[in-house]
């Protein structure tokens, strides 16, 4: 209980000392969205550092196959938006993110 009170007091002091600073920095907000935008986070398929990863391996007609996600660290904003708004159906969840959330994630 005392830890909760201490955190609350620190929060009040911090917001009073820096009234023009946002509670979360844009980078922190982007990290939160990456971990959990709407239920399942981007990190589950694209990895902790957005480098992409193998999400499934299987055999098809006696050949080993993989489903891999791509590295999303350096894609253009236009390609990034395309995935969320205009892309054809894919394995990726279709999130309903606001324009501000999309800009923060990119």
C-alpha positions in Angstrom: 0.0 0.0 0.0 2.8 2.4 0.8 4.4 1.8 -2.6 1.2 2.7 -4.3 1.0 5.9 -2.2 4.6 6.7 -3.0 4.0 6.2 -6.8 0.9 8.4 -6.6 2.8 11.2 -4.8 5.7 10.9 -7.3 3.2 11.2 -10.2 1.6 14.3 -8.7 5.0 15.9 -8.1 6.2 15.1 -11.5 3.2 16.5 -13.3 3.3 19.6 -11.2 7.0 20.2 -11.8 6.7 19.6 -15.6 3.1 20.8 -16.5 3.8 21.2 -20.2 5.4 17.7 -20.6 3.2 14.9 -21.7 2.8 12.0 -19.2 4.1 9.6 -21.8 6.7 10.5 -24.3 5.8 9.6 -27.9 8.5 6.8 -28.0 7.0 5.2 -24.8 3.5 5.4 -26.3 4.8 3.8 -29.5 6.3 1.0 -27.5 3.0 0.4 -25.7 1.1 0.3 -29.0 3.7 -2.1 -30.4 3.2 -4.5 -27.4 -0.6 -4.3 -27.4 -2.4 -2.2 -30.0 -5.8 -4.0 -29.8 -5.4 -7.3 -28.0 -2.4 -9.0 -29.6 0.9 -7.1 -30.0 3.0 -6.6 -33.1 5.9 -8.2 -31.2 4.2 -11.6 -31.2 4.9 -12.0 -34.9 7.5 -9.3 -35.8 9.7 -9.9 -32.7 10.8 -7.7 -29.8 12.9 -5.5 -32.0 10.6 -5.6 -35.1 13.2 -7.5 -37.2 10.7 -10.2 -38.3 10.8 -13.8 -37.4 9.6 -17.3 -38.3 6.1 -17.8 -37.0 5.4 -21.3 -38.4 7.1 -24.2 -40.0 5.3 -27.0 -41.9 5.7 -29.6 -44.6 3.8 -29.4 -47.9 4.2 -31.9 -50.7 7.4 -33.3 -49.0 9.0 -29.8 -48.8 9.8 -27.9 -45.6 8.1 -24.5 -45.7 8.1 -21.5 -43.3 5.8 -18.6 -42.7 8.0 -15.6 -41.9 7.2 -12.0 -41.0 9.2 -9.2 -42.4 11.5 -6.7 -40.8 9.3 -3.6 -40.2 12.0 -1.3 -38.8 12.7 0.7 -42.0 9.6 0.6 -44.1 8.2 3.8 -45.6 5.2 5.4 -44.0 3.2 4.8 -47.2 3.9 1.1 -47.1 3.2 1.0 -43.3 -0.2 2.6 -43.9 -1.0 0.4 -46.8 -0.8 -2.7 -44.6 -3.3 -1.2 -42.1 -5.8 0.4 -44.5 -5.6 -1.0 -48.0 -3.8 -4.3 -48.1 -5.6 -7.4 -49.3 -6.6 -9.9 -46.7 -3.6 -11.6 -45.1 -2.5 -13.4 -42.0 -1.9 -10.1 -40.2 -4.7 -9.0 -37.9 -6.6 -5.9 -39.2 -6.3 -3.4 -36.4 -8.5 -0.4 -36.2 -5.9 2.2 -35.2 -6.4 5.9 -35.3 -4.2 8.1 -37.6 -2.4 9.4 -34.5 -1.7 5.8 -33.3 -0.4 4.8 -36.8 2.0 7.9 -36.8 3.2 7.0 -33.4 3.9 3.4 -34.3 5.8 4.4 -37.5 
